[in-house]
Amino acid sequence: MDLVEVAPMANPPVCRIMDYGKFKFDEAQRAKESRRKTVHVGLKEMKYRPKIGPGDFETKTRQVARFLEDGHKVKITIMFRGREVFHPELGKRILDRIAEQTDGTAKIEAEPRLDGRNMVMVLAPDRRAKQSAAARQKHQDQELEG
């Protein structure tokens, strides 16, 4: 058995007689458990082109919505080729449509900006919107039952 100082900042400091090896092991297990519970927010990227077809647009936007539901941030890039760069309004229109479709689940973290030949916007999952949508759904379910 060892005399272990448990709370050195307390007034007076707190000590306990215990097995120091077991104490260190338990402390490491608690730290490992808390690290395991943390959420790792990744940054996913989806690339679009100004002349994207409606089917491809829907597919990519569904994937963006799935990334946002999983808790990831999404960087949306519109790639311009050749003379397309002289029409940034086409890229802005696409980014506005994406923001409109993901309105309930995402908030715009970085406004659309032209970065060389690319136009970039970052969306982040909106926790409050997701919670309010869940509350609305629960309320609708209760109305249907009653």
VMD Tcl script that builds the backbone (N, CA, C; Angstrom):
set m [mol new atoms 438]
animate dup $m
set s [atomselect $m all]
$s set {name element resname resid chain x y z} {
  {N N MET 1 A 0.843 -1.188 0.000}
  {CA C MET 1 A 0.000 0.000 0.000}
  {C C MET 1 A 0.886 1.249 0.000}
  {N N ASP 2 A 0.366 2.303 -0.623}
  {CA C ASP 2 A 1.114 3.547 -0.746}
  {C C ASP 2 A 0.257 4.706 -0.254}
  {N N LEU 3 A 0.918 5.779 0.160}
  {CA C LEU 3 A 0.233 7.012 0.514}
  {C C LEU 3 A 0.197 7.873 -0.749}
  {N N VAL 4 A -1.020 8.099 -1.307}
  {CA C VAL 4 A -1.168 8.792 -2.585}
  {C C VAL 4 A -1.879 10.117 -2.365}
  {N N GLU 5 A -1.295 11.199 -2.900}
  {CA C GLU 5 A -1.919 12.516 -2.830}
  {C C GLU 5 A -2.974 12.572 -3.931}
  {N N VAL 6 A -4.256 12.598 -3.550}
  {CA C VAL 6 A -5.365 12.522 -4.499}
  {C C VAL 6 A -5.752 13.907 -5.011}
  {N N ALA 7 A -5.855 14.885 -4.137}
  {CA C ALA 7 A -6.274 16.235 -4.520}
  {C C ALA 7 A -5.253 17.241 -3.999}
  {N N PRO 8 A -4.199 17.535 -4.766}
  {CA C PRO 8 A -3.155 18.443 -4.276}
  {C C PRO 8 A -3.610 19.892 -4.169}
  {N N MET 9 A -4.645 20.283 -4.910}
  {CA C MET 9 A -5.099 21.679 -4.892}
  {C C MET 9 A -6.071 21.968 -3.749}
  {N N ALA 10 A -6.563 20.937 -3.094}
  {CA C ALA 10 A -7.513 21.150 -1.998}
  {C C ALA 10 A -6.785 21.771 -0.804}
  {N N ASN 11 A -7.562 22.390 0.067}
  {CA C ASN 11 A -6.968 23.013 1.248}
  {C C ASN 11 A -7.548 22.353 2.484}
  {N N PRO 12 A -6.891 21.555 3.215}
  {CA C PRO 12 A -5.547 20.988 3.048}
  {C C PRO 12 A -5.552 19.899 1.965}
  {N N PRO 13 A -4.360 19.570 1.412}
  {CA C PRO 13 A -4.282 18.529 0.378}
  {C C PRO 13 A -4.809 17.193 0.905}
  {N N VAL 14 A -5.466 16.433 0.008}
  {CA C VAL 14 A -6.076 15.167 0.408}
  {C C VAL 14 A -5.172 14.016 -0.006}
  {N N CYS 15 A -4.896 13.116 0.942}
  {CA C CYS 15 A -4.088 11.930 0.675}
  {C C CYS 15 A -4.902 10.699 1.039}
  {N N ARG 16 A -4.556 9.572 0.426}
  {CA C ARG 16 A -5.285 8.337 0.680}
  {C C ARG 16 A -4.289 7.174 0.661}
  {N N ILE 17 A -4.538 6.184 1.481}
  {CA C ILE 17 A -3.702 4.980 1.483}
  {C C ILE 17 A -4.355 3.993 0.512}
  {N N MET 18 A -3.602 3.671 -0.554}
  {CA C MET 18 A -4.158 2.769 -1.578}
  {C C MET 18 A -3.033 2.133 -2.374}
  {N N ASP 19 A -3.416 1.224 -3.278}
  {CA C ASP 19 A -2.460 0.594 -4.182}
  {C C ASP 19 A -2.227 1.557 -5.337}
  {N N TYR 20 A -1.027 2.119 -5.457}
  {CA C TYR 20 A -0.741 3.155 -6.450}
  {C C TYR 20 A -0.845 2.616 -7.882}
  {N N GLY 21 A -0.391 1.400 -8.103}
  {CA C GLY 21 A -0.465 0.802 -9.444}
  {C C GLY 21 A -1.909 0.675 -9.912}
  {N N LYS 22 A -2.797 0.226 -9.010}
  {CA C LYS 22 A -4.219 0.091 -9.359}
  {C C LYS 22 A -4.834 1.474 -9.619}
  {N N PHE 23 A -4.430 2.475 -8.820}
  {CA C PHE 23 A -4.918 3.841 -8.983}
  {C C PHE 23 A -4.541 4.374 -10.373}
  {N N LYS 24 A -3.276 4.196 -10.792}
  {CA C LYS 24 A -2.814 4.663 -12.097}
  {C C LYS 24 A -3.567 3.939 -13.219}
  {N N PHE 25 A -3.789 2.627 -13.055}
  {CA C PHE 25 A -4.504 1.851 -14.066}
  {C C PHE 25 A -5.941 2.358 -14.215}
  {N N ASP 26 A -6.642 2.566 -13.114}
  {CA C ASP 26 A -8.024 3.059 -13.158}
  {C C ASP 26 A -8.093 4.446 -13.791}
  {N N GLU 27 A -7.116 5.287 -13.463}
  {CA C GLU 27 A -7.072 6.633 -14.028}
  {C C GLU 27 A -6.868 6.572 -15.548}
  {N N ALA 28 A -6.004 5.683 -16.008}
  {CA C ALA 28 A -5.765 5.524 -17.448}
  {C C ALA 28 A -7.026 5.010 -18.132}
  {N N GLN 29 A -7.753 4.099 -17.495}
  {CA C GLN 29 A -8.990 3.562 -18.070}
  {C C GLN 29 A -10.047 4.663 -18.203}
  {N N ARG 30 A -10.160 5.519 -17.189}
  {CA C ARG 30 A -11.118 6.630 -17.250}
  {C C ARG 30 A -10.754 7.599 -18.379}
  {N N ALA 31 A -9.462 7.907 -18.520}
  {CA C ALA 31 A -9.014 8.819 -19.578}
  {C C ALA 31 A -9.296 8.214 -20.953}
  {N N LYS 32 A -9.057 6.905 -21.101}
  {CA C LYS 32 A -9.303 6.227 -22.371}
  {C C LYS 32 A -10.791 6.237 -22.716}
  {N N GLU 33 A -11.617 6.021 -21.716}
  {CA C GLU 33 A -13.071 6.016 -21.910}
  {C C GLU 33 A -13.563 7.405 -22.340}
  {N N SER 34 A -13.045 8.459 -21.731}
  {CA C SER 34 A -13.480 9.811 -22.093}
  {C C SER 34 A -13.012 10.174 -23.506}
  {N N ARG 35 A -11.830 9.699 -23.909}
  {CA C ARG 35 A -11.363 9.945 -25.277}
  {C C ARG 35 A -12.238 9.210 -26.284}
  {N N ARG 36 A -12.719 8.041 -25.923}
  {CA C ARG 36 A -13.528 7.234 -26.826}
  {C C ARG 36 A -14.880 7.896 -27.096}
  {N N LYS 37 A -15.383 8.636 -26.125}
  {CA C LYS 37 A -16.695 9.262 -26.258}
  {C C LYS 37 A -16.666 10.574 -27.032}
  {N N THR 38 A -15.475 11.103 -27.321}
  {CA C THR 38 A -15.413 12.363 -28.044}
  {C C THR 38 A -15.842 12.154 -29.490}
  {N N VAL 39 A -16.414 13.193 -30.079}
  {CA C VAL 39 A -16.865 13.138 -31.460}
  {C C VAL 39 A -15.800 13.794 -32.335}
  {N N HIS 40 A -15.340 13.064 -33.326}
  {CA C HIS 40 A -14.342 13.601 -34.248}
  {C C HIS 40 A -15.076 14.199 -35.437}
  {N N VAL 41 A -15.006 15.507 -35.555}
  {CA C VAL 41 A -15.673 16.194 -36.659}
  {C C VAL 41 A -14.683 16.273 -37.817}
  {N N GLY 42 A -15.055 15.626 -38.897}
  {CA C GLY 42 A -14.196 15.636 -40.071}
  {C C GLY 42 A -14.670 16.675 -41.059}
  {N N LEU 43 A -13.814 16.986 -41.998}
  {CA C LEU 43 A -14.183 17.914 -43.068}
  {C C LEU 43 A -14.254 17.101 -44.352}
  {N N LYS 44 A -15.457 16.958 -44.882}
  {CA C LYS 44 A -15.668 16.247 -46.142}
  {C C LYS 44 A -15.743 17.291 -47.250}
  {N N GLU 45 A -15.403 16.876 -48.456}
  {CA C GLU 45 A -15.460 17.809 -49.574}
  {C C GLU 45 A -16.293 17.209 -50.693}
  {N N MET 46 A -17.127 18.038 -51.303}
  {CA C MET 46 A -17.915 17.621 -52.464}
  {C C MET 46 A -17.640 18.626 -53.570}
  {N N LYS 47 A -17.277 18.115 -54.748}
  {CA C LYS 47 A -16.932 18.991 -55.870}
  {C C LYS 47 A -18.054 18.993 -56.894}
  {N N TYR 48 A -18.427 20.164 -57.329}
  {CA C TYR 48 A -19.456 20.368 -58.350}
  {C C TYR 48 A -18.832 21.103 -59.530}
  {N N ARG 49 A -19.526 21.109 -60.650}
  {CA C ARG 49 A -19.120 21.886 -61.820}
  {C C ARG 49 A -20.281 22.792 -62.202}
  {N N PRO 50 A -20.034 23.921 -62.851}
  {CA C PRO 50 A -21.130 24.834 -63.201}
  {C C PRO 50 A -22.178 24.209 -64.123}
  {N N LYS 51 A -21.774 23.280 -64.992}
  {CA C LYS 51 A -22.711 22.679 -65.949}
  {C C LYS 51 A -23.206 21.316 -65.480}
  {N N ILE 52 A -23.380 21.132 -64.175}
  {CA C ILE 52 A -23.788 19.839 -63.629}
  {C C ILE 52 A -25.245 19.537 -64.006}
  {N N GLY 53 A -25.512 18.282 -64.311}
  {CA C GLY 53 A -26.869 17.866 -64.665}
  {C C GLY 53 A -27.733 17.719 -63.424}
  {N N PRO 54 A -29.056 17.702 -63.596}
  {CA C PRO 54 A -29.956 17.618 -62.433}
  {C C PRO 54 A -29.804 16.323 -61.635}
  {N N GLY 55 A -29.563 15.198 -62.314}
  {CA C GLY 55 A -29.400 13.921 -61.603}
  {C C GLY 55 A -28.154 13.906 -60.751}
  {N N ASP 56 A -27.039 14.362 -61.328}
  {CA C ASP 56 A -25.784 14.418 -60.574}
  {C C ASP 56 A -25.898 15.393 -59.413}
  {N N PHE 57 A -26.570 16.514 -59.655}
  {CA C PHE 57 A -26.745 17.503 -58.587}
  {C C PHE 57 A -27.502 16.893 -57.412}
  {N N GLU 58 A -28.600 16.183 -57.707}
  {CA C GLU 58 A -29.398 15.570 -56.629}
  {C C GLU 58 A -28.583 14.532 -55.869}
  {N N THR 59 A -27.832 13.697 -56.595}
  {CA C THR 59 A -27.032 12.651 -55.957}
  {C C THR 59 A -25.981 13.253 -55.031}
  {N N LYS 60 A -25.260 14.236 -55.532}
  {CA C LYS 60 A -24.206 14.855 -54.721}
  {C C LYS 60 A -24.795 15.595 -53.519}
  {N N THR 61 A -25.928 16.248 -53.714}
  {CA C THR 61 A -26.544 16.992 -52.618}
  {C C THR 61 A -27.077 16.042 -51.546}
  {N N ARG 62 A -27.599 14.879 -51.966}
  {CA C ARG 62 A -28.020 13.861 -50.981}
  {C C ARG 62 A -26.830 13.392 -50.155}
  {N N GLN 63 A -25.685 13.215 -50.823}
  {CA C GLN 63 A -24.469 12.796 -50.116}
  {C C GLN 63 A -24.019 13.870 -49.134}
  {N N VAL 64 A -24.118 15.144 -49.528}
  {CA C VAL 64 A -23.778 16.253 -48.631}
  {C C VAL 64 A -24.681 16.211 -47.395}
  {N N ALA 65 A -25.982 15.982 -47.616}
  {CA C ALA 65 A -26.928 15.914 -46.495}
  {C C ALA 65 A -26.566 14.763 -45.561}
  {N N ARG 66 A -26.139 13.637 -46.132}
  {CA C ARG 66 A -25.751 12.493 -45.300}
  {C C ARG 66 A -24.508 12.812 -44.455}
  {N N PHE 67 A -23.532 13.487 -45.067}
  {CA C PHE 67 A -22.338 13.896 -44.323}
  {C C PHE 67 A -22.726 14.805 -43.157}
  {N N LEU 68 A -23.633 15.740 -43.406}
  {CA C LEU 68 A -24.057 16.679 -42.363}
  {C C LEU 68 A -24.783 15.948 -41.241}
  {N N GLU 69 A -25.619 14.957 -41.589}
  {CA C GLU 69 A -26.322 14.185 -40.556}
  {C C GLU 69 A -25.346 13.400 -39.696}
  {N N ASP 70 A -24.232 12.956 -40.301}
  {CA C ASP 70 A -23.215 12.218 -39.557}
  {C C ASP 70 A -22.377 13.136 -38.675}
  {N N GLY 71 A -22.583 14.464 -38.797}
  {CA C GLY 71 A -21.883 15.411 -37.935}
  {C C GLY 71 A -20.618 15.992 -38.545}
  {N N HIS 72 A -20.385 15.764 -39.826}
  {CA C HIS 72 A -19.189 16.295 -40.477}
  {C C HIS 72 A -19.471 17.672 -41.063}
  {N N LYS 73 A -18.413 18.470 -41.162}
  {CA C LYS 73 A -18.509 19.717 -41.918}
  {C C LYS 73 A -18.289 19.357 -43.381}
  {N N VAL 74 A -18.882 20.127 -44.275}
  {CA C VAL 74 A -18.754 19.828 -45.703}
  {C C VAL 74 A -18.254 21.067 -46.438}
  {N N LYS 75 A -17.157 20.885 -47.155}
  {CA C LYS 75 A -16.600 21.955 -47.993}
  {C C LYS 75 A -17.102 21.688 -49.412}
  {N N ILE 76 A -17.836 22.635 -49.963}
  {CA C ILE 76 A -18.384 22.478 -51.300}
  {C C ILE 76 A -17.563 23.343 -52.248}
  {N N THR 77 A -17.037 22.703 -53.289}
  {CA C THR 77 A -16.172 23.382 -54.242}
  {C C THR 77 A -16.815 23.343 -55.625}
  {N N ILE 78 A -16.935 24.503 -56.223}
  {CA C ILE 78 A -17.370 24.588 -57.620}
  {C C ILE 78 A -16.104 24.819 -58.438}
  {N N MET 79 A -15.800 23.875 -59.337}
  {CA C MET 79 A -14.578 23.980 -60.145}
  {C C MET 79 A -14.919 24.605 -61.497}
  {N N PHE 80 A -14.233 25.679 -61.814}
  {CA C PHE 80 A -14.423 26.355 -63.095}
  {C C PHE 80 A -13.301 25.948 -64.045}
  {N N ARG 81 A -13.651 25.725 -65.325}
  {CA C ARG 81 A -12.651 25.408 -66.340}
  {C C ARG 81 A -12.749 26.430 -67.459}
  {N N GLY 82 A -11.617 26.813 -67.971}
  {CA C GLY 82 A -11.592 27.713 -69.123}
  {C C GLY 82 A -12.285 29.031 -68.854}
  {N N ARG 83 A -13.228 29.371 -69.751}
  {CA C ARG 83 A -13.914 30.662 -69.638}
  {C C ARG 83 A -15.049 30.650 -68.623}
  {N N GLU 84 A -15.327 29.489 -68.022}
  {CA C GLU 84 A -16.391 29.431 -67.010}
  {C C GLU 84 A -16.095 30.357 -65.835}
  {N N VAL 85 A -14.805 30.620 -65.590}
  {CA C VAL 85 A -14.412 31.444 -64.445}
  {C C VAL 85 A -14.933 32.877 -64.581}
  {N N PHE 86 A -15.295 33.284 -65.801}
  {CA C PHE 86 A -15.833 34.626 -66.005}
  {C C PHE 86 A -17.318 34.713 -65.660}
  {N N HIS 87 A -17.914 33.583 -65.253}
  {CA C HIS 87 A -19.333 33.564 -64.874}
  {C C HIS 87 A -19.497 32.993 -63.468}
  {N N PRO 88 A -18.986 33.696 -62.459}
  {CA C PRO 88 A -19.093 33.171 -61.089}
  {C C PRO 88 A -20.539 33.099 -60.594}
  {N N GLU 89 A -21.446 33.817 -61.255}
  {CA C GLU 89 A -22.851 33.783 -60.835}
  {C C GLU 89 A -23.442 32.378 -61.016}
  {N N LEU 90 A -22.917 31.596 -61.976}
  {CA C LEU 90 A -23.390 30.218 -62.155}
  {C C LEU 90 A -23.028 29.366 -60.931}
  {N N GLY 91 A -21.804 29.530 -60.466}
  {CA C GLY 91 A -21.372 28.800 -59.266}
  {C C GLY 91 A -22.133 29.261 -58.041}
  {N N LYS 92 A -22.357 30.545 -57.926}
  {CA C LYS 92 A -23.101 31.096 -56.772}
  {C C LYS 92 A -24.518 30.540 -56.754}
  {N N ARG 93 A -25.128 30.405 -57.937}
  {CA C ARG 93 A -26.489 29.876 -58.026}
  {C C ARG 93 A -26.539 28.420 -57.534}
  {N N ILE 94 A -25.539 27.631 -57.904}
  {CA C ILE 94 A -25.483 26.228 -57.461}
  {C C ILE 94 A -25.311 26.161 -55.945}
  {N N LEU 95 A -24.408 26.978 -55.404}
  {CA C LEU 95 A -24.180 26.975 -53.953}
  {C C LEU 95 A -25.430 27.421 -53.201}
  {N N ASP 96 A -26.162 28.383 -53.760}
  {CA C ASP 96 A -27.415 28.825 -53.127}
  {C C ASP 96 A -28.446 27.700 -53.111}
  {N N ARG 97 A -28.513 26.932 -54.209}
  {CA C ARG 97 A -29.453 25.809 -54.262}
  {C C ARG 97 A -29.097 24.738 -53.235}
  {N N ILE 98 A -27.803 24.469 -53.061}
  {CA C ILE 98 A -27.355 23.481 -52.073}
  {C C ILE 98 A -27.708 23.958 -50.670}
  {N N ALA 99 A -27.422 25.232 -50.383}
  {CA C ALA 99 A -27.730 25.793 -49.060}
  {C C ALA 99 A -29.232 25.750 -48.793}
  {N N GLU 100 A -30.035 25.984 -49.827}
  {CA C GLU 100 A -31.490 25.962 -49.683}
  {C C GLU 100 A -31.983 24.547 -49.391}
  {N N GLN 101 A -31.413 23.545 -50.064}
  {CA C GLN 101 A -31.858 22.163 -49.870}
  {C C GLN 101 A -31.419 21.595 -48.521}
  {N N THR 102 A -30.292 22.053 -47.996}
  {CA C THR 102 A -29.812 21.558 -46.699}
  {C C THR 102 A -30.145 22.536 -45.581}
  {N N ASP 103 A -31.139 23.389 -45.807}
  {CA C ASP 103 A -31.469 24.462 -44.868}
  {C C ASP 103 A -31.802 23.945 -43.472}
  {N N GLY 104 A -32.539 22.858 -43.357}
  {CA C GLY 104 A -32.957 22.365 -42.041}
  {C C GLY 104 A -31.853 21.697 -41.254}
  {N N THR 105 A -30.824 21.196 -41.935}
  {CA C THR 105 A -29.794 20.433 -41.235}
  {C C THR 105 A -28.453 21.143 -41.162}
  {N N ALA 106 A -28.277 22.234 -41.910}
  {CA C ALA 106 A -26.958 22.862 -41.968}
  {C C ALA 106 A -27.038 24.367 -41.873}
  {N N LYS 107 A -25.912 24.933 -41.444}
  {CA C LYS 107 A -25.770 26.390 -41.467}
  {C C LYS 107 A -24.494 26.700 -42.244}
  {N N ILE 108 A -24.482 27.842 -42.883}
  {CA C ILE 108 A -23.318 28.228 -43.680}
  {C C ILE 108 A -22.248 28.753 -42.737}
  {N N GLU 109 A -21.110 28.050 -42.709}
  {CA C GLU 109 A -20.014 28.460 -41.833}
  {C C GLU 109 A -19.089 29.446 -42.543}
  {N N ALA 110 A -18.846 29.227 -43.838}
  {CA C ALA 110 A -18.027 30.147 -44.627}
  {C C ALA 110 A -18.813 30.496 -45.887}
  {N N GLU 111 A -19.085 31.762 -46.063}
  {CA C GLU 111 A -19.850 32.228 -47.223}
  {C C GLU 111 A -19.111 31.881 -48.514}
  {N N PRO 112 A -19.844 31.743 -49.628}
  {CA C PRO 112 A -19.182 31.440 -50.911}
  {C C PRO 112 A -18.176 32.523 -51.288}
  {N N ARG 113 A -16.988 32.085 -51.692}
  {CA C ARG 113 A -15.963 33.039 -52.133}
  {C C ARG 113 A -15.165 32.410 -53.267}
  {N N LEU 114 A -14.698 33.241 -54.151}
  {CA C LEU 114 A -13.916 32.795 -55.295}
  {C C LEU 114 A -12.466 32.654 -54.865}
  {N N ASP 115 A -11.894 31.466 -55.084}
  {CA C ASP 115 A -10.529 31.177 -54.665}
  {C C ASP 115 A -9.777 30.641 -55.885}
  {N N GLY 116 A -9.210 31.539 -56.676}
  {CA C GLY 116 A -8.559 31.122 -57.916}
  {C C GLY 116 A -9.605 30.670 -58.927}
  {N N ARG 117 A -9.513 29.422 -59.368}
  {CA C ARG 117 A -10.472 28.873 -60.325}
  {C C ARG 117 A -11.610 28.129 -59.619}
  {N N ASN 118 A -11.652 28.171 -58.315}
  {CA C ASN 118 A -12.685 27.471 -57.546}
  {C C ASN 118 A -13.512 28.447 -56.725}
  {N N MET 119 A -14.777 28.106 -56.542}
  {CA C MET 119 A -15.627 28.843 -55.619}
  {C C MET 119 A -15.905 27.891 -54.456}
  {N N VAL 120 A -15.684 28.366 -53.227}
  {CA C VAL 120 A -15.733 27.493 -52.061}
  {C C VAL 120 A -16.749 27.998 -51.042}
  {N N MET 121 A -17.476 27.053 -50.434}
  {CA C MET 121 A -18.397 27.359 -49.332}
  {C C MET 121 A -18.303 26.206 -48.339}
  {N N VAL 122 A -18.386 26.504 -47.047}
  {CA C VAL 122 A -18.331 25.467 -46.022}
  {C C VAL 122 A -19.660 25.434 -45.268}
  {N N LEU 123 A -20.242 24.235 -45.162}
  {CA C LEU 123 A -21.470 24.025 -44.395}
  {C C LEU 123 A -21.125 23.245 -43.140}
  {N N ALA 124 A -21.774 23.580 -42.043}
  {CA C ALA 124 A -21.586 22.861 -40.781}
  {C C ALA 124 A -22.936 22.350 -40.312}
  {N N PRO 125 A -22.963 21.194 -39.642}
  {CA C PRO 125 A -24.249 20.686 -39.148}
  {C C PRO 125 A -24.835 21.642 -38.115}
  {N N ASP 126 A -26.138 21.870 -38.201}
  {CA C ASP 126 A -26.822 22.784 -37.288}
  {C C ASP 126 A -27.560 21.956 -36.247}
  {N N ARG 127 A -26.991 21.865 -35.068}
  {CA C ARG 127 A -27.558 21.025 -33.995}
  {C C ARG 127 A -28.940 21.535 -33.567}
  {N N ARG 128 A -29.077 22.857 -33.453}
  {CA C ARG 128 A -30.360 23.417 -32.995}
  {C C ARG 128 A -31.478 23.118 -33.981}
  {N N ALA 129 A -31.179 23.217 -35.276}
  {CA C ALA 129 A -32.199 22.939 -36.290}
  {C C ALA 129 A -32.606 21.477 -36.238}
  {N N LYS 130 A -31.626 20.597 -36.000}
  {CA C LYS 130 A -31.919 19.168 -35.929}
  {C C LYS 130 A -32.806 18.864 -34.715}
  {N N GLN 131 A -32.509 19.507 -33.574}
  {CA C GLN 131 A -33.312 19.287 -32.367}
  {C C GLN 131 A -34.725 19.823 -32.540}
  {N N SER 132 A -34.861 20.994 -33.152}
  {CA C SER 132 A -36.197 21.562 -33.346}
  {C C SER 132 A -36.993 20.728 -34.355}
  {N N ALA 133 A -36.315 20.176 -35.370}
  {CA C ALA 133 A -36.996 19.309 -36.333}
  {C C ALA 133 A -37.482 18.036 -35.651}
  {N N ALA 134 A -36.679 17.486 -34.740}
  {CA C ALA 134 A -37.081 16.290 -34.009}
  {C C ALA 134 A -38.275 16.599 -33.106}
  {N N ALA 135 A -38.265 17.768 -32.470}
  {CA C ALA 135 A -39.384 18.162 -31.600}
  {C C ALA 135 A -40.657 18.359 -32.427}
  {N N ARG 136 A -40.521 18.976 -33.610}
  {CA C ARG 136 A -41.668 19.166 -34.499}
  {C C ARG 136 A -42.254 17.827 -34.935}
  {N N GLN 137 A -41.367 16.878 -35.274}
  {CA C GLN 137 A -41.812 15.557 -35.710}
  {C C GLN 137 A -42.542 14.841 -34.574}
  {N N LYS 138 A -42.024 14.956 -33.365}
  {CA C LYS 138 A -42.655 14.323 -32.205}
  {C C LYS 138 A -44.041 14.921 -31.976}
  {N N HIS 139 A -44.148 16.243 -32.117}
  {CA C HIS 139 A -45.429 16.932 -31.935}
  {C C HIS 139 A -46.431 16.474 -32.996}
  {N N GLN 140 A -45.987 16.338 -34.249}
  {CA C GLN 140 A -46.874 15.879 -35.324}
  {C C GLN 140 A -47.341 14.449 -35.074}
  {N N ASP 141 A -46.440 13.596 -34.592}
  {CA C ASP 141 A -46.793 12.215 -34.282}
  {C C ASP 141 A -47.864 12.157 -33.185}
  {N N GLN 142 A -47.732 13.027 -32.185}
  {CA C GLN 142 A -48.711 13.057 -31.096}
  {C C GLN 142 A -50.067 13.537 -31.600}
  {N N GLU 143 A -50.078 14.501 -32.537}
  {CA C GLU 143 A -51.343 14.987 -33.101}
  {C C GLU 143 A -52.052 13.915 -33.900}
  {N N LEU 144 A -51.271 13.113 -34.618}
  {CA C LEU 144 A -51.861 12.040 -35.418}
  {C C LEU 144 A -52.483 10.949 -34.535}
  {N N GLU 145 A -51.844 10.670 -33.407}
  {CA C GLU 145 A -52.346 9.649 -32.490}
  {C C GLU 145 A -53.607 10.130 -31.774}
  {N N GLY 146 A -53.640 11.402 -31.400}
  {CA C GLY 146 A -54.706 11.932 -30.569}
  {C C GLY 146 A -55.775 12.631 -31.273}
}
mol reanalyze $m
mol bondsrecalc $m
mol representation Tube
mol addrep $m
